[in-house]
Amino acid sequence: MARKSPVYPYLRCRSFGHSWGDPYIDTVRDREYRARTKLYDGHQICQDCSQCPTVRRGFMDVLGSMYSGCWSYVYPQDYRWTSEDPMKRQDWRRDYVRIVKLTRRQS
Ligand SMILES: [Zn+2]
């Protein structure tokens, strides 16, 4: 029997992006922010990827604006991909459709 080579566990997210779940307030970061700033002008918001352990987080003010306009990302330790050839999103997708048999259905 041929040995299967280990598949990079984050291939789907690298290929098609993360699948963000419902946003929630990170109470620990919220408490730290309030203790540090003494401000009650928003919340530390997080979202978990439903396909991998990546979390994105950012500060959202009471008007719904994200602090500095963007999220920060917390990746699992083995998420980083090191190779002599840098992989673009297109390369990840190419590998994904080679490795994973896509389902077919009528839309
Ligand atoms: Zn993901």
Boltz pocket constraint, residues with backbone or C-beta under 6 A from the ligand:
constraints:
  - pocket:
      binder: B
      contacts: [[A, 13], [A, 17], [A, 18], [A, 19], [A, 49], [A, 50], [A, 51], [A, 52], [A, 53], [A, 54]]
      max_distance: 6.0
